[in-house]
Amino acid sequence: MTHGNSPHRTTVYLQPAEFYIGEKPTKVVTVLGSCVSVTLFNKRLGIGAICHATLPVCRTRKGCRKYCKDAFKYTDCSIKFMLKKFRDLGIAEHEIEIKVFGGADTLASRRENTIGTMNVRTALETIRAKSLQIIAADVGDSFGRKLIFHTDTGDVFLKRLPNNRERRGIPGVTFKKRGV
């Protein structure tokens, strides 16, 4: 399968602090730096969801229990909201394929707790708190990423963007679960 335009697949450009759930075949395109995208996919129904979260944790009193206009700005709220939407569609948690991308340290920083690092940590902690498995990830390092996500297949096509500054020796992490 190619990631070109398909006659039956529309294209959506996902901006920071947005979320998309595709019950119809859709190609979702987004570009990440320190932001994180998490994709959820259910093979049985052919439904996929993706978020483009900019900050790690929502600190409002409402938290993630109640929808607010800024919910998709935050990694924790975005993931919890997408999981709730999947539950509302009758999708059991063991039927969800999860992938995580982004979290680059795109600015010269000597700190360990950069926004990118905290976004990745929050995504992993939020997913693991629900005892869910991540089947693929490409996170960290110092380069941006362009993602193309097909909501009807769960396929994610990734392009690492050039880094104009010297690499600082902090490797990113890439993995894919065997058999998937």
C-alpha positions in Angstrom: 0.0 0.0 0.0 1.3 3.5 -0.8 0.5 6.6 1.1 -0.5 8.5 -2.0 -4.0 9.8 -2.5 -6.7 7.1 -2.8 -10.0 7.8 -4.5 -11.9 6.8 -1.4 -9.6 8.5 1.2 -9.9 12.1 2.1 -7.0 14.1 3.6 -7.0 16.0 6.8 -4.2 18.2 8.1 -4.0 17.9 11.9 -2.8 21.1 13.6 -1.3 21.3 17.1 -3.8 20.8 19.9 -6.2 18.9 17.6 -7.6 15.4 17.5 -9.2 13.4 14.7 -11.2 10.2 14.7 -11.9 8.6 11.4 -14.9 6.3 11.0 -14.4 6.7 7.2 -11.1 6.2 5.4 -9.0 9.3 5.9 -5.3 10.2 5.5 -4.3 12.4 8.4 -1.1 14.4 8.0 0.7 16.2 10.8 4.2 17.5 11.6 5.8 17.1 15.0 8.6 18.7 16.9 8.4 18.5 20.7 4.7 17.6 20.3 3.5 14.0 20.6 1.0 12.1 18.4 -0.6 9.0 19.6 -2.6 6.8 17.2 -5.2 4.4 18.2 -6.6 1.8 15.7 -9.2 -0.9 15.8 -9.0 -3.5 13.1 -12.4 -5.0 13.6 -14.2 -1.7 12.8 -11.5 -0.1 10.7 -11.5 3.0 12.9 -8.5 5.1 13.8 -7.8 8.2 15.9 -4.8 10.5 16.3 -4.0 13.5 18.5 -1.3 16.2 18.2 -0.7 17.2 21.8 1.6 20.1 22.6 2.0 20.0 26.4 2.3 17.0 28.8 -0.2 17.5 31.6 -3.5 19.4 32.0 -3.4 21.2 35.4 -7.0 22.6 35.4 -9.4 21.6 38.2 -11.5 19.7 35.6 -8.6 17.6 34.5 -9.5 15.0 32.0 -12.8 14.1 33.6 -14.8 16.8 31.7 -14.3 18.0 28.1 -12.9 21.5 27.8 -11.8 23.5 24.7 -8.1 23.0 25.5 -8.3 19.3 26.1 -6.3 18.3 23.0 -3.5 20.6 23.9 -2.5 18.1 26.6 -1.0 14.6 26.1 -2.8 13.1 29.1 -6.2 14.5 28.2 -5.9 13.6 24.5 -5.1 10.0 25.2 -7.9 9.6 27.8 -10.4 11.3 25.5 -9.5 9.0 22.5 -9.7 5.9 24.7 -13.2 7.0 26.0 -14.4 7.6 22.4 -13.2 4.0 21.5 -15.0 2.6 24.5 -18.2 4.5 23.5 -17.9 2.8 20.1 -17.9 -0.6 21.7 -14.1 -1.2 21.3 -12.5 -3.2 24.0 -9.1 -2.1 25.2 -7.4 -5.3 24.1 -8.6 -4.5 20.5 -6.7 -1.3 20.3 -3.4 -0.9 18.5 -1.4 2.1 19.9 1.5 3.9 18.4 3.5 6.9 19.7 5.5 9.5 17.8 7.4 12.8 18.4 8.7 14.3 21.6 11.9 15.7 20.0 14.2 18.1 21.8 14.2 20.6 19.0 15.7 23.5 20.9 19.3 23.5 22.2 18.8 22.6 25.8 21.0 21.0 28.4 18.0 20.2 30.6 16.7 16.6 31.0 13.1 17.6 31.4 12.4 19.3 28.1 8.8 19.6 26.7 9.5 16.8 24.3 10.8 14.5 27.0 7.9 15.2 29.3 5.4 14.7 26.5 6.8 11.3 25.7 6.9 10.3 29.4 3.3 11.4 30.0 2.1 9.5 26.9 3.9 6.3 28.1 2.7 6.7 31.7 -0.9 7.4 30.6 -1.0 4.3 28.3 0.7 2.0 30.8 -1.6 3.1 33.6 -4.4 1.6 31.5 -2.3 -1.6 31.1 -2.3 -1.1 27.3 0.5 -2.1 25.0 2.3 0.2 22.5 3.0 -1.7 19.3 5.3 0.9 17.6 7.0 4.1 18.6 9.5 6.6 17.2 10.2 9.2 19.9 12.9 11.5 21.2 16.1 12.7 19.6 16.4 16.2 18.1 14.6 16.0 14.7 11.0 16.7 13.7 8.8 14.1 12.1 6.1 14.2 9.5 3.4 11.6 9.9 0.8 10.3 7.6 -1.8 8.1 9.3 -4.4 6.1 7.5 -7.4 5.8 9.8 -8.9 2.7 8.0 -5.7 0.6 8.2 -3.8 1.9 11.2 -0.7 2.4 8.9 1.6 5.2 9.9 4.2 6.5 7.4 7.0 8.5 9.1 9.6 10.9 7.6 12.3 12.2 9.9 12.9 15.8 9.1 16.4 17.2 8.7 18.1 18.6 11.8 20.0 21.8 11.2 21.9 21.8 14.5 24.5 19.4 15.7 23.3 16.2 17.2 23.8 16.2 21.0 24.2 12.4 21.3 20.8 11.8 22.8 19.4 9.0 20.8 15.7 8.6 20.0 13.9 5.4 20.5 12.3 3.4 17.7 10.7 0.0 18.1 8.0 -2.2 16.6 6.4 -5.2 18.2 7.2 -8.4 16.4 4.3 -9.9 14.4 2.5 -6.6 13.9 
